[in-house]
Amino acid sequence: MHEAPSRRISGSRVGTCHTSAASEPKEGANDVSRLKDKVVVVTGASSGIGRATANAFAEKGATVALNARRSAALEEVADECRRRGADADVFAADVTDADAVDEIAREVAGRYGRLDVWVNNAGVNLFGRLDDSPVEAWHRVVETNVFGTYHGIRAALPWMREQGQGVIVNVSSLLGKVSSPFMSSYVVSKQAVRALSESVRQEVLDVPGIHVCVVLPGPVDTPLFASGGNYMGLRVKPLAPVVSADRVASAVLSCARRPRSEVVVGKSTALALLGSRVAPGLAERISARQVGKDHFGTTPVPPSSGNIFEPSSGDATVSGGWTPTADHVGPRDPRSASADGRGPARRLLTVGAVLAAGAGVAEIVRRRRA
């Protein structure tokens, strides 16, 4: 599969083709009209959450500008959007290249006269102990996830300020608020994305029509676990419960329709966040034990930088094959993630529920004694 050089931007036209929520809201009768003909940029659109998001916007009648490093994969996504009746543009570029990202914004705004929604989704991951992970790979994860988001915000804001409105949606993670071992660069990057979003949100208060939103999903069924850098020596698998990329895409669209500061995807994610707030020390110990035990399979794999420096050579799919209904089924493990939440990591969520209940009882007792 031919890949476009990451340094240069390649654009083509294809056919016509701070409130937190525990889960994304249901679609209403006016949702389609709210997104119809909106001009939307989605980074990391070749696979996973980005691909699902691009198709979801296209389904609602939005015009989508697709960005990723893999030009051939982007053309496939653009064709999917075209079949849904949407206009689609392809921009093959690396989000670590600030000039290339600026050019995407210029071309999109110049072509359509505005830029309504910018979704910063592009990201890579690195699994491994900090002292076993190559310095260059660790740095590159931060450059892609943090500086890629920064470049997107910086490119979109001038156009949104000029038109007096716009929505920026930054895809962070559950790990944007809690930490986990063996993926320190990813944790740092996702917490930085959330902090960056909060800072920029305050900077644009002078333009009430501009909104900066953060989406916080837990483990998602995408190719990320197979395509990421791996220096653990073992095959990576997600912790249960896993949500579909379409579920996260729905949360992104909900922000575009009705912007909120923060959207937590899935009740289990919200529960894990609550448990971490109530008893952070205990949550850290549980996380260290469970992640080390259950995030990795028994199959040995050689050290690899995965898609950190170069695009993945594997299939550019929405799913990574980690749910029973996945359209692209990858290797599964009897102890790996499941869509309904069964699995070892469920114990962490149970602890979160117990801690939350205990905190509630303690607060009631305290108030009665006061």
C-alpha positions in Angstrom: 0.0 0.0 0.0 1.4 3.3 -1.0 1.8 5.9 1.7 2.0 9.7 1.2 5.2 11.3 2.6 4.4 12.5 6.1 6.2 15.9 5.7 4.1 17.1 2.8 0.4 17.7 2.7 -1.7 16.1 0.0 -5.2 17.3 -0.5 -7.8 15.9 -2.9 -11.5 16.3 -3.4 -13.6 13.1 -3.4 -17.1 12.9 -4.9 -20.1 14.4 -3.2 -20.2 12.2 -1.1 -17.4 22.5 32.9 -20.2 19.9 32.8 -19.3 16.2 32.7 -21.7 13.5 31.3 -21.4 9.9 32.3 -22.6 8.9 28.8 -23.3 10.6 25.5 -26.8 11.9 25.0 -29.4 10.3 22.7 -29.9 11.8 19.3 -32.9 14.1 19.0 -35.2 15.0 16.1 -33.1 18.1 15.2 -29.7 16.5 15.4 -29.4 15.9 11.6 -30.3 19.6 10.8 -27.7 20.8 13.3 -24.9 18.9 11.6 -26.1 19.1 7.9 -23.7 21.0 5.7 -21.3 21.7 8.6 -17.6 21.7 7.6 -15.7 19.2 9.8 -12.0 18.3 10.0 -11.2 14.9 11.6 -7.6 14.0 12.3 -6.5 10.4 12.6 -9.4 9.5 10.3 -7.9 6.4 8.6 -8.9 3.9 11.3 -10.5 3.5 14.7 -12.3 6.3 16.4 -11.4 8.8 13.6 -12.8 6.6 10.9 -16.0 6.0 12.8 -16.3 9.7 13.5 -15.8 10.7 9.9 -18.5 8.3 8.8 -20.9 9.4 11.5 -20.6 13.1 10.5 -21.1 12.1 6.8 -24.2 10.2 7.8 -25.6 13.4 9.2 -24.9 15.4 6.0 -21.7 17.2 7.1 -18.8 17.9 4.8 -15.7 16.0 6.1 -12.0 16.8 5.7 -10.1 13.7 6.5 -6.5 13.7 7.8 -4.1 10.9 8.6 -0.7 9.7 7.3 -2.1 6.9 5.1 -3.4 8.4 1.9 -4.7 5.1 0.5 -6.7 4.4 3.7 -8.1 8.0 3.7 -9.3 7.5 0.1 -11.2 4.4 1.4 -12.8 6.4 4.2 -13.6 9.2 1.8 -15.4 6.7 -0.5 -17.4 5.5 2.5 -18.4 9.1 3.2 -19.3 9.6 -0.4 -21.6 6.6 -0.3 -23.4 8.3 2.6 -24.0 11.3 0.4 -21.3 13.6 1.9 -18.6 15.7 0.4 -15.1 14.4 1.5 -11.6 15.9 1.1 -8.4 13.9 1.8 -5.4 15.5 3.4 -2.5 13.1 4.0 -0.2 14.7 6.5 1.5 14.1 9.9 0.0 16.2 12.7 3.4 16.7 14.1 4.0 19.0 11.1 2.6 22.4 12.2 2.8 23.9 8.7 0.9 21.0 7.2 -1.8 21.2 9.7 -2.1 25.0 9.1 -2.4 24.2 5.4 -5.3 21.9 6.0 -7.2 24.7 7.8 -6.4 27.2 5.1 -7.6 24.8 2.3 -10.7 23.8 4.0 -11.7 27.3 5.1 -10.8 28.7 1.6 -12.8 26.0 -0.2 -16.0 26.1 1.9 -15.8 29.6 3.4 -15.8 28.4 7.0 -14.6 25.8 9.4 -17.3 24.6 11.8 -15.8 21.6 13.7 -12.3 20.4 14.3 -11.8 17.0 15.9 -8.3 16.3 17.2 -8.2 12.5 17.3 -4.8 11.5 15.8 -2.8 9.5 18.3 -0.3 6.7 18.9 0.6 4.5 21.9 3.7 3.0 23.4 3.5 -0.1 25.7 6.5 -0.8 27.9 8.3 0.0 31.1 9.6 3.6 31.1 13.3 2.5 31.4 12.9 -0.1 28.7 11.2 2.2 26.1 13.4 4.0 23.6 13.7 7.7 24.3 12.9 8.6 20.7 9.7 6.6 20.8 8.6 8.1 24.1 9.1 11.6 22.8 7.3 10.8 19.5 4.1 9.7 21.4 4.0 13.0 23.2 4.8 14.9 20.0 2.0 13.2 18.1 -0.7 13.2 20.8 0.0 16.6 22.5 1.7 18.7 19.8 -0.6 17.2 17.2 -3.6 18.4 19.2 -1.9 21.8 19.8 -1.3 22.2 16.1 -4.9 21.4 15.3 -6.2 23.9 17.8 -3.8 26.6 16.7 -4.8 26.0 13.0 -8.5 26.1 13.7 -8.8 29.0 16.1 -8.1 31.9 13.8 -10.8 30.9 11.4 -13.3 30.2 14.2 -12.5 33.6 15.8 -13.0 35.3 12.4 -16.4 33.7 11.9 -17.4 34.1 15.6 -18.1 30.4 16.2 -16.8 26.9 16.0 -16.4 23.7 18.0 -13.1 22.0 18.8 -13.4 18.4 20.1 -10.2 16.9 21.6 -10.2 13.1 22.1 -8.4 12.4 25.4 -9.0 9.2 27.4 -9.9 7.8 30.8 -6.1 8.0 31.3 -6.5 11.7 30.8 -7.6 11.7 34.5 -6.1 8.6 36.0 -2.8 6.9 35.5 -1.7 3.5 34.4 1.6 1.6 34.3 3.5 0.5 31.2 2.2 3.3 29.0 3.6 6.4 30.7 4.0 8.5 27.5 0.4 7.9 26.5 -0.8 8.8 30.0 1.2 12.0 30.0 0.0 12.9 26.6 -3.7 12.3 27.3 -3.5 14.3 30.6 -1.8 17.1 28.7 -4.6 17.1 26.1 -7.2 17.5 28.8 -5.2 20.3 30.5 -4.6 22.0 27.2 -8.3 21.9 26.4 -9.1 23.5 29.8 -6.6 26.3 29.3 -7.7 27.1 25.7 -11.4 27.0 26.8 -10.7 29.9 29.1 -8.8 31.8 26.4 -11.8 31.8 24.1 -14.3 33.0 26.6 -14.3 36.3 24.8 -15.9 34.6 21.8 -19.1 32.9 23.2 -19.6 31.0 20.0 -16.4 29.0 20.2 -16.4 25.9 22.3 -13.6 23.5 23.3 -14.8 20.0 24.3 -12.9 16.9 25.7 -14.1 13.3 25.2 -12.9 10.8 27.7 -13.4 7.2 26.7 -12.1 4.1 28.4 -10.7 1.1 26.4 -12.1 1.2 22.9 -12.2 -1.5 20.3 -9.7 -0.1 17.7 -6.5 -1.3 16.1 -4.5 0.8 18.6 -3.5 -2.2 20.8 -2.1 -4.2 17.9 -0.5 -1.2 16.0 1.1 0.7 18.9 4.7 0.5 19.9 5.4 -2.5 22.1 8.5 -3.0 24.3 6.8 -5.3 26.9 7.7 -8.5 25.0 4.1 -9.7 25.1 1.0 -9.2 23.0 -1.2 -6.3 24.2 -4.9 -6.7 24.8 -7.4 -4.1 26.1 -8.9 -4.3 29.6 -12.6 -4.9 29.9 -15.1 -3.5 29.5 -14.4 -2.3 25.9 -16.7 0.1 24.0 -17.0 0.4 20.3 -15.4 3.2 18.3 -18.9 4.1 17.1 -19.9 4.8 20.7 -17.1 7.3 21.0 -17.9 8.8 17.6 -21.5 9.4 19.0 -20.0 11.3 21.9 -17.9 13.4 19.5 -21.0 14.3 17.5 -22.9 15.1 20.6 -20.3 17.7 21.4 -20.6 19.2 17.9 -24.3 19.5 18.3 -24.5 20.6 22.0 -21.0 21.5 23.2 -20.0 20.6 26.7 -16.7 21.0 28.4 -16.3 17.3 29.0 -18.0 14.0 28.1 -17.1 10.7 29.7 -18.0 7.8 27.5 -19.5 4.9 29.3 -20.8 4.3 32.8 -17.8 2.1 33.7 -15.4 4.9 32.8 -17.3 7.3 35.0 -17.3 4.7 37.8 -13.5 4.2 37.5 -13.0 8.0 37.7 -15.1 8.2 40.8 -13.2 5.4 42.5 -9.9 7.1 41.7 -11.1 10.3 43.2 -12.5 8.7 46.4 -9.5 6.5 47.1 -6.6 7.4 44.8 -4.0 5.3 46.7 -6.0 2.1 46.6 -6.9 2.8 43.0 -3.3 3.0 42.0 -2.4 -0.3 43.7 -5.3 -2.0 42.0 -4.4 -0.5 38.7 -0.7 -1.6 39.0 -1.7 -5.2 39.8 -4.5 -5.6 37.2 -2.8 -3.8 34.3 0.4 -5.8 34.8 -1.6 -9.1 35.0 -4.4 -8.6 32.5 -3.3 -6.0 29.9 -0.8 -8.4 28.2 -1.3 -11.9 26.8 1.1 -14.8 27.0 2.2 -14.7 23.4 5.8 -13.4 23.1 6.3 -10.6 20.6 9.6 -8.9 19.5 10.2 -5.3 20.5 8.6 -2.9 17.9 8.0 0.8 17.4 4.7 -0.1 15.7 3.1 2.9 14.1 4.8 5.5 16.2 7.2 6.7 13.5 5.6 5.2 10.3 2.0 4.4 9.5 0.9 0.9 10.2 1.1 -1.6 7.3 -2.0 -3.5 8.7 -5.6 -3.1 7.8 -7.1 0.4 8.4 -10.3 -0.7 10.1 -12.6 0.8 12.7 -12.5 -2.2 15.0 -9.5 -4.0 16.4 -11.5 -7.2 16.8 -11.9 -7.1 20.5 -15.7 -7.3 20.7 -18.0 -10.2 19.7 -19.6 -8.1 16.9 -16.4 -6.6 15.6 -16.2 -6.4 11.8 -12.5 -7.2 11.7 -11.8 -9.9 14.2 -8.3 -10.1 15.5 -6.6 -12.5 18.0 -8.7 -13.0 21.1 -7.8 -14.3 24.5 -10.2 -16.0 27.0 -9.2 -13.5 29.6 -9.3 -10.5 27.3 -11.8 -7.7 27.0 -15.5 -8.2 26.3 -18.2 -5.8 25.2 -20.4 -6.6 28.2 -17.7 -5.9 30.8 -16.9 -9.4 31.9 -13.2 -9.8 32.5 -10.6 -9.3 35.2 -10.7 -5.5 35.0 -14.3 -5.6 36.1 -13.0 -6.0 39.6 -11.5 -2.6 39.5 -14.9 -1.1 38.5 -16.5 -3.1 41.3 -14.1 -1.6 43.8 -14.9 1.8 42.4 -18.6 1.2 43.1 -17.9 0.1 46.6 -15.7 3.1 47.3 -18.2 5.5 45.9 -21.0 3.9 48.0 -18.8 4.0 51.1 -18.0 7.7 50.5 -21.7 8.4 50.1 -22.5 6.7 53.4 -19.7 8.5 55.2 -20.9 11.9 53.9 -24.5 11.2 55.2 -23.1 10.2 58.6 -20.9 13.3 58.7 -23.9 15.6 57.9 -26.1 14.0 60.5 -23.4 14.5 63.2 -22.8 18.1 62.2 
